[in-house]
Amino acid sequence: MAAPLPQLAGLPPQQQQPPPGALREISPVFLCRIGQETVQDIVTRTMEIFQITRATQLPNGVTQSHAVYQDRFGKLQEHLRQLALLFRKLRLLYERCVEMTSDLQEVPTELVPYVGEELVSVRSEPCSPGVIQERQEVLEKVHQKNQEMKFLMDQMRNLLWDVNAMLTLRK
């Protein structure tokens, strides 16, 4: 992508802008951070749209309510236009991130493995022994945390049974 990301009109500038000469060397992490802020802006705009929509009454022919209706309709149209721009910006960020990270060797199949299911083997490039060992350690930690959670859930279930049993005896 030869051109830098456009700054959308009406949006506040990002807090962490790189220097102008470094626009071609933006890391995917920085783009993801901008994407996260864009998603937050989208959520905020959407909430504002719902608030305006909820507060809007349909015009009933009275002059002053018609003026209020027109004002709110104008605000709603502006919010929708800004929302469309934010979605376009998010799409550009996504495409740029995909373009920058397309050369990565291994694509994660899942973030947290499920307990009791065998991981489906995915064709990938062989990793270094250090990476394989680190992955095994992470999987062991996740398995240990899953066991701890199962133990805690069993304890909670037994406690609830005891409480329910005591409550039924009191009746």
N, C-alpha and C positions, 0 to 999 in steps of 0.2 A: 504494500500500500504506500504509494509515493506521497499522497497528500495527508496532512495531519488531520486528526479528528476535528470536525467543525464544532465551534462553540455555538450552541443553539440560542437564538434570541429569546430574551425574557427569562432565561435561567440564570441563577447566580453562578459565578465562576467557581470552579472546583477549588477547594482549599489547598490542595497539594499539586500545583501545576509544575511540570518540569520546565527547565529553561528551554527557550525556543530552539536552540541547536540540538537538543537531546530528543526531539520529537521522534526521530527515526529509531531511537534506541530505547523505546518504552518497553518495559518488561510486561509479561502477561499478568504478573501479580498486580502491577499498578493498574492495568486495564480492568482486572477483576474488581479492584477496589472502586474504580470509577463506576463500573457496572453495578456494584452493590449500592453505591450512592444513588445511581439512576433508578434502581428498583425501589429504593426508599422514597424517592421523589414520585415515582409512579403510584405507590401506595398512598402517599399523602394526597396527591391530586385526585385519586379515585375516591378517597374518603371525603374530600371537599365536594366532589361531584355528587356523591350520595347525600351529603348534608344539604346542598342547594336543592337537589331534587325533592328531598323530604320536606323542605320548608316551602316549596313552591306550590301555590294553589292555582288551579286553572282559572283563566280570566272569565269573569261572569258579566262583562259588559260595563262595569263601573270604571270610570276614567282613571281614578287613582290606583286601583288594583291592577289595571292594565299596564300602567307605567311601571309599577313594581315588578309585574310579570316580565315586561320587556327588559328591565334591568337585570333581573335574575337569569333570563334567557341568554342575554349577552354574556354574562359571567360564565354561564354553563358552556356556551359555545367556545369561549376563550380557553376554559379548562380542558375541553375536549381537544382543541387544537394543540395545546401544550402537551397533552397526554399522547397524542399521535406523534409529536416530535420526540418525546421521551422514548417511545417504543422504537422509533427509527434509530435513535442514538444507541439504544440497547442492542439492537440488531447489528449495527456497525461494530460495536464493541465485541459482540459475540463472534462475528465473522473474523475480526482481526485476531482474537484469542485463538480461534481454531486454526487460523493460518499460521500463527506463531508457534503453536504447540503441535503441529501436525507431524513433526519429526521426532516426537518422543517415542521411545521404544515400546513401553508397556502401557496399555490402557487399563485402568482399574476396572475390574468387573463389578465390584460392589464395595461400598465403604465399610460396612460392618458385616462380617459373615454371620449367617444364621446358624444357630445351634442345631445339631442333629442332621444337618444336610452336608453332604460331601460337596466340596467346591468343584464345579465343572471345570475341567482342564481347558484352558484357552491357549491357542497357539500363540506363543510369544518368543521373543528373542531370549536366549539364555542370559541370565543375570550373573553378576559376580557373586562369589560365595558370601561376601559381607552383606549384600542386599538380601540374599536368600536367608541368611541367619537372622537378620533384623526382621524380616517378614515373619519368620517362624516365632521369634520372640513376641512380636505384636499379636500374632494369632494365639499364642499361649496366654498372654495377658487378657485378651478378649475372652478366651475360653474360661479363664479363672474368674473374671468379672461376671460372666454369665452364670457360673456355678454359684457365686456369692449371691447374685440376684435371685436365683432359684431357691436357695436356702432361706433368704429373707422372705420371699413370697410364701414359702411353706410355713414359716414361723407366723407370719401375719394371718394366714388361713387358719392355723390352729388356734391362734388367739381369738379370731372372730368366732370360731366354733365354740370356744369356751365361753365367750361373752354371750353368745346367743343361747347357749345351754343354761347359763345362770339366769338370763332374763326369762326363759320359759319356766324355770323352777319357781320364780317369784310370783308367777301368775296364779 
